[in-house]
Amino acid sequence: MQLEIVTPEKKIFQGEVSEASFPGATGSFQVLNNHAPIVSALAKGTVSFTAKDGGKQSMVVEGGVVEVKDNVIVVLAEKVIS
């Protein structure tokens, strides 16, 4: 899957991932390969993902929106703290 994380200021991450977890507005959720299309609001919390090389990464976002469609995940974050 392709993951892209952007803020109004810059692109934070772009690359291939095997899974990703998000702090949804109504609870956390995980996205795996071939996930059904979804658009969800994000609450303040940790976005974590596993890159194709096996490296696990995480960052805290201060809300935003995530869209999943055709194995492409786009996160529009208000702000990334870490």
C-alpha positions in Angstrom: 0.0 0.0 0.0 1.1 3.6 -0.6 0.9 5.9 2.4 1.2 9.7 2.1 1.1 12.0 5.2 0.9 15.7 4.6 0.3 18.9 6.6 -0.5 22.4 5.4 3.3 23.1 5.6 4.9 20.1 4.0 4.9 16.4 3.1 5.9 14.4 6.2 6.1 10.8 4.7 5.5 9.0 1.4 6.2 5.4 0.8 5.1 1.7 0.7 3.7 0.3 4.0 2.3 -3.1 4.9 -0.1 -1.8 7.6 -1.1 1.5 9.3 -3.0 2.4 12.4 -4.9 5.7 13.0 -6.6 7.5 15.9 -10.1 7.8 14.4 -12.6 10.3 15.8 -14.7 7.4 17.2 -11.8 5.1 18.0 -8.6 3.7 16.7 -8.5 1.5 13.5 -6.0 -0.4 11.4 -5.7 -0.5 7.6 -4.3 -3.5 5.8 -3.8 -4.3 2.1 -7.1 -4.3 0.1 -9.0 -2.4 2.8 -12.5 -1.2 1.8 -12.6 2.5 0.8 -13.1 4.8 3.8 -12.8 8.5 4.7 -12.5 9.2 8.4 -11.9 12.1 10.7 -8.8 11.8 12.9 -8.6 12.8 16.5 -5.4 13.8 18.3 -3.3 10.7 18.7 -0.6 8.4 17.3 -0.4 7.3 13.6 1.8 4.3 13.3 2.8 2.2 10.3 5.1 -0.5 9.2 7.3 0.2 6.1 7.8 -2.5 3.5 11.4 -3.0 4.8 9.8 -3.9 8.2 10.7 -0.7 10.0 8.0 0.5 12.4 7.4 4.3 12.6 4.9 6.5 14.5 4.0 10.1 14.9 1.5 12.2 16.8 -1.1 14.1 14.8 -3.4 16.9 16.1 -6.4 15.8 14.1 -7.1 15.7 10.4 -8.6 13.4 7.8 -7.6 10.0 6.3 -8.8 8.6 3.0 -8.2 5.0 1.9 -8.9 3.9 -1.6 -7.4 1.3 -4.0 -4.5 0.6 -1.6 -3.6 4.3 -1.4 -3.8 6.0 2.0 -3.7 9.8 2.2 -3.5 11.5 5.6 -4.2 15.2 5.7 -3.0 16.1 9.2 -3.6 19.5 10.8 -0.2 19.2 12.5 2.4 16.6 13.3 3.9 16.8 16.7 6.6 14.1 16.5 
